[in-house]
Amino acid sequence: MIKYGFIGTGNMAQAMIKGLLAKGVSAKSIAVYSPRSAAKLTEKWGVISLSAQRLIDDSDLIVLAFLPNQLENVTANLDFKNKLVVSVLAGITLEQLIAATHTTQIVRTLPNVNVAINQGVTAFSNTALTATNNTIFKVFSDYLGSNFNLAETQFAIFSAVAGSGPAYVFKYIDALAQAGIANGLETELATDIATQTVLGSAQTLALSTHSAKELQNAVASPGGSTRAGLDDFDTQNFDDVIVHAIKATVEHKHL
Ligand SMILES: NC(=O)c1ccc[n+]([C@@H]2O[C@H](COP(=O)([O-])OP(=O)(O)OC[C@H]3O[C@@H](n4cnc5c(N)ncnc54)[C@H](OP(=O)(O)O)[C@@H]3O)[C@@H](O)[C@H]2O)c1
């Protein structure tokens, strides 16, 4: 049984723990440490609350899930014993992780919130791992969703598309629902209809051999109402709006 340890138990750690539990990972094989809220997770899920060093000693895979600017502070007095360390710290490079943890077995990841329902999209980049650690990481990451091995230089664009992406999809769903409401649909109904339409369309695309552009054209017959809508999207420069928003996301400097 692989043993997992989480240092930091905020939104992302909880999303990942939820995903692991949903796949049948035993709560007893998950240890958590954080200064204030770890005990609450023990009550909520039955996971084990340990000191940070005990957690490292007892785990096969240790997730760093505190805030990026806490890296030096949190790791200063810990001995990682060359264990497998998986970081979710946005913007923290493998080089910085090696310097802080003194381990050679590190995976830098960037997961998105959908790991909580095992549908996450995660970028990862790693040091040379032992075969055992490679397998441990693969088992862990497969539980949580789809995983993409990317160069660290591509993490910023990945973060904009996949990390911030869920917020942009929620925004689109909300706009679609609001348009339905403005034209007479009841609020809850409009939201359900918009949500299921996006969910089903994403699944159709994922299962299809056609591109998103080809599927647009398949739905829109020439001279039909969908074509009129798509033409209006083009007139309003919808694609440029998305490109512009992604650029703003990538170029945003953390305060
Ligand atoms: N949220 C996302 O969608 C997302 C996506 C990708 C990557 N990330 C990354 O995930 C990390 C965590 O983000 P988050 O949204 O989960 O933040 P968060 O909800 O603010 O959680 C931060 C956690 O860090 C813990 N912490 C504070 N001081 C600590 C210390 N000295 N030692 C150990 N733990 C400590 C806090 O513990 P207490 O609760 O006990 O105070 C809290 O559990 C960040 O590095 C972020 O870049 C987040």
The ligand as a Gaussian input file, in Angstrom:
#p B3LYP/6-31G(d) Opt

LIG

0 1
 N       -5.864000      26.335000      -5.572000
 C       -5.531000      25.993000      -6.819000
 O       -6.383000      25.883000      -7.730000
 C       -4.090000      25.688000      -7.161000
 C       -3.781000      25.246000      -8.456000
 C       -2.455000      24.897000      -8.744000
 C       -1.467000      25.017000      -7.779000
 N       -1.807000      25.483000      -6.542000
 C       -0.739000      25.602000      -5.539000
 O       -1.140000      24.888000      -4.396000
 C       -0.539000      25.469000      -3.260000
 C       -1.585000      25.627000      -2.192000
 O       -2.613000      26.439000      -2.697000
 P       -4.035000      26.453000      -2.005000
 O       -4.949000      27.156000      -2.919000
 O       -4.374000      25.093000      -1.535000
 O       -3.690000      27.401000      -0.744000
 P       -4.442000      27.518000       0.652000
 O       -5.841000      27.020000       0.537000
 O       -4.198000      28.907000       1.129000
 O       -3.651000      26.492000       1.597000
 C       -2.368000      26.752000       2.062000
 C       -2.038000      25.689000       3.095000
 O       -0.694000      25.903000       3.541000
 C       -0.673000      25.588000       4.913000
 N        0.447000      26.177000       5.614000
 C        0.622000      27.446000       6.075000
 N        1.790000      27.543000       6.726000
 C        2.361000      26.313000       6.683000
 C        3.566000      25.772000       7.200000
 N        4.441000      26.515000       7.863000
 N        3.808000      24.448000       7.002000
 C        2.947000      23.684000       6.321000
 N        1.792000      24.133000       5.814000
 C        1.508000      25.435000       5.987000
 C       -1.983000      26.152000       5.432000
 O       -2.232000      25.529000       6.678000
 P       -3.414000      25.928000       7.677000
 O       -4.681000      25.665000       6.933000
 O       -3.229000      24.997000       8.815000
 O       -3.233000      27.377000       7.989000
 C       -2.929000      25.705000       4.326000
 O       -3.406000      24.419000       4.585000
 C        0.086000      26.786000      -3.683000
 O        1.481000      26.636000      -3.722000
 C       -0.461000      27.022000      -5.075000
 O        0.479000      27.637000      -5.912000
 C       -3.093000      25.809000      -6.205000

